[in-house]
Amino acid sequence: MRLRLELGEREGMLIVPMPEHGAGADSKALGRLSKRVGDVFTRFASILEDGVIDERDKKAAPQAIIDLDALISVAHEMRTALVKKALGGDEVSTVVSLRNRRK
């Protein structure tokens, strides 16, 4: 996953895993999301040990960015599953509908 994320970053793209199908696919996706959240918390525990993000975190920053990108990627995978499977919609109409509900 790391190499795909680095390639995507170089090319200015967000890499999103293809949704799985079949029994347990959504549970596996939730597991991947949970793992990525844990990775981000672990990475940021050391970065924020002194309470701030500053130049002293330069060495840890690249991996933290990769971890955040991986989290965003898996979160988008889960969001797409909700839009398609639960709401039965496409991205554009669902976003418009959700925004109208907030008003």
Sequence and secondary structure as in RCSB ss.txt:
>XXXX:A:sequence
MRLRLELGEREGMLIVPMPEHGAGADSKALGRLSKRVGDVFTRFASILEDGVIDERDKKAAPQAIIDLDALISVA
HEMRTALVKKALGGDEVSTVVSLRNRRK
>XXXX:A:secstr
 HHHHHHHHHHT         STTHHHHHHHHHHHHHHHHHHHHHHHTTTSS  GGGTTTHHHHHHHHHHHHHHH
HHHHHHIIIIIS   HHHHHHHHHHHH 
